[in-house]
Amino acid sequence: MSTNAPNHQIRAAHTEHTVTVYQAFDPAIAGPAVAGQRLGAGFKRQRMTWIKPSFLWMMYRSAWATAPGQERVLAVELTREGFEAALGLATASSYTPALHATREQWRQDLHHSPVRFQWDPERDLRLRPLPWRSLQLGLSGPAVDQYLDSWTVSLTDVTEQAHRIRDLARRGDPDAAGLLPAERSYPLPSTLAARLGATAEG
């Protein structure tokens, strides 16, 4: 992982057509989802659901897939069109003067948008905060329906991989880093970069 990454940059495992994000679930939800390649039984569409392109931020949030209700971590492969559609609908979860002329405008945008975003400190292999940020997206309403029904390409259980990386990292084994997903800068269109307040790359 770079020691001088741009402060606000989406880093993710991605291909020409897809991008991978992560979510953690109770086994009762994750098991049927992987088996049927679709989030369904037990998943509540009416609630906001958060997706994270950063594997290590997901490890931090789920305590390496041990937190109650987050014992199974899924890698969710999305179409890039769907991912960028979500970004195009997103509003910052907190007021950011550089992105909104007034606090009232931000409140109105937040009320009407089915997607919100926030930048949180990225994590290292010991889950300590790094100086740069990682993106999270919160989906609600119609965005959740599109996420489940149109944008998702595949679901893969990566819990065992997570536990193996954790165990190696705790022993200080350098092999831990080699097992991490290959996350790299996601090429954002300029309009989306501006909407998210992403750091310009020179």
DRENROFI-924122 format. One record per residue (C-alpha): residue number from 0; x, y, z; residue in one letter. Coordinates in pm, 1 decimal, padded with zeros to 6 digits, always signed. Example, Ala and Ser with C-alpha at 12.3 -4.5 7.8 and 13.67 -1.06 7.14 Angstrom:
+-----+----------+----------+----------+----+
:   i :        X :        Y :        Z : aa :
+-----+----------+----------+----------+----+
:   0 : +01230.0 : -00450.0 : +00780.0 :  A :
:   1 : +01367.0 : -00106.0 : +00714.0 :  S :
+-----+----------+----------+----------+----+
//
This chain:
+-----+----------+----------+----------+----+
:   i :        X :        Y :        Z : aa :
+-----+----------+----------+----------+----+
:   0 : +00000.0 : +00000.0 : +00000.0 :  M :
:   1 : +00132.9 : +00342.4 : -00096.2 :  S :
:   2 : +00258.8 : +00570.2 : +00178.8 :  T :
:   3 : +00156.5 : +00884.9 : -00009.2 :  N :
:   4 : -00187.8 : +00802.8 : -00146.6 :  A :
:   5 : -00415.2 : +01094.4 : -00242.4 :  P :
:   6 : -00626.1 : +01197.4 : +00056.2 :  N :
:   7 : -00966.1 : +01130.6 : -00104.2 :  H :
:   8 : -00936.4 : +00858.9 : -00364.5 :  Q :
:   9 : -01146.6 : +00552.1 : -00441.2 :  I :
:  10 : -00920.4 : +00248.3 : -00434.9 :  R :
:  11 : -01085.6 : -00078.8 : -00528.2 :  A :
:  12 : -01038.8 : -00411.3 : -00699.8 :  A :
:  13 : -01183.2 : -00353.2 : -01044.5 :  H :
:  14 : -01179.8 : -00479.7 : -01399.2 :  T :
:  15 : -01282.1 : -00321.8 : -01726.9 :  E :
:  16 : -01646.3 : -00397.3 : -01649.4 :  H :
:  17 : -01681.1 : -00450.4 : -01273.9 :  T :
:  18 : -01578.8 : -00314.7 : -00934.3 :  V :
:  19 : -01573.5 : -00503.7 : -00603.0 :  T :
:  20 : -01719.7 : -00374.6 : -00277.7 :  V :
:  21 : -01762.4 : -00543.9 : +00059.4 :  Y :
:  22 : -02041.3 : -00603.9 : +00306.6 :  Q :
:  23 : -02062.5 : -00809.2 : +00625.9 :  A :
:  24 : -02369.7 : -01006.9 : +00729.5 :  F :
:  25 : -02509.2 : -01256.3 : +00970.4 :  D :
:  26 : -02448.3 : -01613.3 : +00843.4 :  P :
:  27 : -02823.9 : -01658.7 : +00801.6 :  A :
:  28 : -02818.9 : -01387.9 : +00534.4 :  I :
:  29 : -02475.8 : -01453.2 : +00383.6 :  A :
:  30 : -02514.8 : -01827.9 : +00331.6 :  G :
:  31 : -02829.0 : -01818.7 : +00115.9 :  P :
:  32 : -02701.5 : -01509.0 : -00063.6 :  A :
:  33 : -02383.3 : -01680.9 : -00181.9 :  V :
:  34 : -02568.7 : -02001.6 : -00266.2 :  A :
:  35 : -02824.7 : -01817.3 : -00478.9 :  G :
:  36 : -02588.5 : -01538.9 : -00592.1 :  Q :
:  37 : -02843.4 : -01285.1 : -00474.2 :  R :
:  38 : -02906.7 : -01100.8 : -00149.8 :  L :
:  39 : -03253.5 : -01205.2 : -00047.8 :  G :
:  40 : -03365.6 : -01399.3 : +00259.7 :  A :
:  41 : -03327.5 : -01186.7 : +00570.6 :  G :
:  42 : -03196.2 : -00882.9 : +00383.9 :  F :
:  43 : -03415.9 : -00579.5 : +00453.1 :  K :
:  44 : -03452.2 : -00364.7 : +00144.6 :  R :
:  45 : -03616.1 : -00083.7 : +00337.8 :  Q :
:  46 : -03302.7 : -00015.8 : +00542.0 :  R :
:  47 : -02996.1 : +00177.0 : +00431.3 :  M :
:  48 : -02714.0 : -00059.7 : +00338.2 :  T :
:  49 : -02349.1 : +00047.3 : +00329.5 :  W :
:  50 : -02095.4 : -00079.4 : +00077.5 :  I :
:  51 : -01720.3 : -00034.0 : +00100.8 :  K :
:  52 : -01459.9 : -00066.7 : -00177.4 :  P :
:  53 : -01182.7 : -00103.5 : +00082.9 :  S :
:  54 : -01123.3 : -00457.5 : +00213.1 :  F :
:  55 : -00931.1 : -00335.9 : +00518.1 :  L :
:  56 : -01195.0 : -00080.0 : +00609.5 :  W :
:  57 : -01445.5 : -00366.4 : +00602.4 :  M :
:  58 : -01213.3 : -00562.8 : +00829.8 :  M :
:  59 : -01202.5 : -00269.3 : +01068.9 :  Y :
:  60 : -01579.0 : -00228.7 : +01065.3 :  R :
:  61 : -01647.4 : -00599.7 : +01118.5 :  S :
:  62 : -01352.7 : -00668.7 : +01351.6 :  A :
:  63 : -01214.0 : -00919.7 : +01102.2 :  W :
:  64 : -01556.5 : -01078.2 : +01053.7 :  A :
:  65 : -01617.0 : -01138.9 : +01423.7 :  T :
:  66 : -01854.2 : -00856.5 : +01521.9 :  A :
:  67 : -02209.6 : -00972.5 : +01606.4 :  P :
:  68 : -02417.1 : -00989.1 : +01289.4 :  G :
:  69 : -02107.1 : -00939.9 : +01073.7 :  Q :
:  70 : -01949.3 : -01283.4 : +01093.2 :  E :
:  71 : -01947.5 : -01337.5 : +00716.9 :  R :
:  72 : -01785.8 : -01092.5 : +00477.4 :  V :
:  73 : -01895.3 : -01094.1 : +00115.2 :  L :
:  74 : -01711.8 : -00952.0 : -00183.1 :  A :
:  75 : -01984.6 : -00806.1 : -00402.9 :  V :
:  76 : -01889.3 : -00758.5 : -00765.3 :  E :
:  77 : -02087.2 : -00476.4 : -00926.5 :  L :
:  78 : -02111.4 : -00346.4 : -01278.8 :  T :
:  79 : -01909.6 : -00030.2 : -01315.8 :  R :
:  80 : -02217.6 : +00132.9 : -01469.6 :  E :
:  81 : -02413.8 : +00057.1 : -01153.2 :  G :
:  82 : -02136.5 : +00171.1 : -00922.5 :  F :
:  83 : -02101.0 : +00498.3 : -01108.2 :  E :
:  84 : -02478.8 : +00542.3 : -01116.3 :  A :
:  85 : -02475.7 : +00521.0 : -00737.7 :  A :
:  86 : -02191.6 : +00773.2 : -00717.5 :  L :
:  87 : -02386.3 : +01006.4 : -00944.5 :  G :
:  88 : -02676.5 : +01006.9 : -00697.5 :  L :
:  89 : -02465.2 : +01042.6 : -00384.7 :  A :
:  90 : -02475.1 : +01329.4 : -00137.2 :  T :
:  91 : -02227.0 : +01378.3 : +00145.9 :  A :
:  92 : -02353.2 : +01238.2 : +00475.5 :  S :
:  93 : -02232.7 : +01552.7 : +00653.9 :  S :
:  94 : -02230.0 : +01915.7 : +00546.3 :  Y :
:  95 : -01921.4 : +01998.1 : +00337.8 :  T :
:  96 : -01890.3 : +02366.6 : +00238.0 :  P :
:  97 : -01672.1 : +02281.9 : -00061.5 :  A :
:  98 : -01952.4 : +02065.9 : -00204.0 :  L :
:  99 : -02264.1 : +02259.4 : -00102.8 :  H :
: 100 : -02322.3 : +02633.1 : -00121.7 :  A :
: 101 : -02533.2 : +02633.6 : +00194.4 :  T :
: 102 : -02624.3 : +02398.7 : +00475.6 :  R :
: 103 : -02987.4 : +02419.0 : +00366.8 :  E :
: 104 : -02897.3 : +02307.0 : +00014.2 :  Q :
: 105 : -02709.9 : +02011.2 : +00161.4 :  W :
: 106 : -03011.5 : +01917.3 : +00376.6 :  R :
: 107 : -03239.0 : +01925.2 : +00072.8 :  Q :
: 108 : -02997.3 : +01718.5 : -00134.9 :  D :
: 109 : -02960.1 : +01466.2 : +00145.1 :  L :
: 110 : -03336.7 : +01438.9 : +00182.7 :  H :
: 111 : -03392.2 : +01368.2 : -00186.0 :  H :
: 112 : -03090.4 : +01148.7 : -00259.4 :  S :
: 113 : -03113.7 : +00767.3 : -00222.1 :  P :
: 114 : -02734.9 : +00747.7 : -00182.0 :  V :
: 115 : -02500.8 : +00910.2 : +00066.3 :  R :
: 116 : -02124.6 : +00898.0 : +00090.7 :  F :
: 117 : -01856.8 : +00961.7 : +00346.9 :  Q :
: 118 : -01478.6 : +00946.4 : +00358.3 :  W :
: 119 : -01331.8 : +00763.2 : +00657.1 :  D :
: 120 : -00967.5 : +00697.3 : +00750.3 :  P :
: 121 : -00824.3 : +00402.6 : +00558.3 :  E :
: 122 : -00675.5 : +00122.3 : +00769.6 :  R :
: 123 : -00352.4 : -00074.7 : +00767.6 :  D :
: 124 : -00309.0 : -00446.5 : +00835.3 :  L :
: 125 : -00331.2 : -00384.3 : +01207.9 :  R :
: 126 : -00646.9 : -00178.3 : +01146.7 :  L :
: 127 : -00478.0 : +00142.4 : +01256.8 :  R :
: 128 : -00595.9 : +00461.9 : +01082.4 :  P :
: 129 : -00391.2 : +00590.0 : +00790.3 :  L :
: 130 : -00358.2 : +00956.0 : +00684.5 :  P :
: 131 : -00575.0 : +00911.6 : +00375.7 :  W :
: 132 : -00942.1 : +00832.4 : +00335.0 :  R :
: 133 : -01158.9 : +00549.8 : +00207.6 :  S :
: 134 : -01504.5 : +00589.3 : +00053.9 :  L :
: 135 : -01823.8 : +00439.2 : +00191.8 :  Q :
: 136 : -02157.5 : +00447.1 : +00011.0 :  L :
: 137 : -02493.8 : +00418.2 : +00185.2 :  G :
: 138 : -02776.5 : +00298.7 : -00041.0 :  L :
: 139 : -03145.4 : +00339.9 : +00034.4 :  S :
: 140 : -03482.0 : +00318.5 : -00140.3 :  G :
: 141 : -03457.6 : +00274.2 : -00518.8 :  P :
: 142 : -03078.7 : +00253.3 : -00502.8 :  A :
: 143 : -03104.8 : -00061.8 : -00289.1 :  V :
: 144 : -03344.2 : -00216.8 : -00540.7 :  D :
: 145 : -03104.7 : -00143.9 : -00826.4 :  Q :
: 146 : -02810.3 : -00272.1 : -00623.7 :  Y :
: 147 : -02983.1 : -00603.3 : -00561.8 :  L :
: 148 : -03165.1 : -00649.6 : -00890.1 :  D :
: 149 : -02946.3 : -00486.8 : -01155.4 :  S :
: 150 : -02597.9 : -00391.1 : -01040.7 :  W :
: 151 : -02475.7 : -00705.2 : -00861.6 :  T :
: 152 : -02280.3 : -00949.8 : -01078.8 :  V :
: 153 : -02152.0 : -01199.2 : -00820.3 :  S :
: 154 : -02120.8 : -01266.5 : -00446.3 :  L :
: 155 : -01816.8 : -01436.8 : -00295.1 :  T :
: 156 : -01763.4 : -01529.6 : +00069.4 :  D :
: 157 : -01417.1 : -01402.5 : +00168.9 :  V :
: 158 : -01443.7 : -01472.7 : +00541.9 :  T :
: 159 : -01178.1 : -01744.3 : +00545.8 :  E :
: 160 : -00943.2 : -01519.1 : +00350.8 :  Q :
: 161 : -01006.8 : -01243.2 : +00604.8 :  A :
: 162 : -00926.0 : -01469.7 : +00899.0 :  H :
: 163 : -00607.8 : -01595.0 : +00733.7 :  R :
: 164 : -00486.6 : -01240.4 : +00665.4 :  I :
: 165 : -00571.2 : -01143.1 : +01024.7 :  R :
: 166 : -00377.7 : -01433.6 : +01170.9 :  D :
: 167 : -00071.6 : -01364.4 : +00955.7 :  L :
: 168 : -00085.1 : -00991.4 : +01030.3 :  A :
: 169 : -00100.4 : -01052.8 : +01404.3 :  R :
: 170 : +00214.1 : -01264.6 : +01379.7 :  R :
: 171 : +00385.3 : -00996.5 : +01176.2 :  G :
: 172 : +00411.6 : -01231.8 : +00879.3 :  D :
: 173 : +00487.5 : -01035.1 : +00559.3 :  P :
: 174 : +00279.1 : -01283.2 : +00359.7 :  D :
: 175 : -00034.1 : -01112.9 : +00496.6 :  A :
: 176 : -00002.0 : -00819.0 : +00257.5 :  A :
: 177 : +00023.5 : -01051.4 : -00040.8 :  G :
: 178 : -00318.3 : -01199.2 : +00035.2 :  L :
: 179 : -00497.4 : -00864.2 : +00024.7 :  L :
: 180 : -00718.9 : -00787.5 : -00276.2 :  P :
: 181 : -00536.3 : -00588.6 : -00544.6 :  A :
: 182 : -00696.5 : -00248.6 : -00487.9 :  E :
: 183 : -00593.7 : +00037.3 : -00713.4 :  R :
: 184 : -00714.5 : +00383.2 : -00800.4 :  S :
: 185 : -01058.6 : +00377.9 : -00960.5 :  Y :
: 186 : -01072.5 : +00604.4 : -01269.5 :  P :
: 187 : -01348.7 : +00847.5 : -01179.9 :  L :
: 188 : -01507.1 : +01065.2 : -01447.5 :  P :
: 189 : -01439.9 : +01430.9 : -01362.5 :  S :
: 190 : -01806.1 : +01502.7 : -01286.3 :  T :
: 191 : -01817.3 : +01225.0 : -01026.3 :  L :
: 192 : -01482.2 : +01325.3 : -00877.4 :  A :
: 193 : -01616.0 : +01677.9 : -00827.8 :  A :
: 194 : -01940.4 : +01550.1 : -00674.1 :  R :
: 195 : -01750.0 : +01339.6 : -00422.3 :  L :
: 196 : -01476.0 : +01589.5 : -00347.4 :  G :
: 197 : -01217.2 : +01336.7 : -00465.8 :  A :
: 198 : -00854.5 : +01443.6 : -00473.9 :  T :
: 199 : -00733.5 : +01542.7 : -00819.3 :  A :
: 200 : -00456.8 : +01316.4 : -00944.7 :  E :
: 201 : -00170.9 : +01476.9 : -01122.2 :  G :
+-----+----------+----------+----------+----+
//
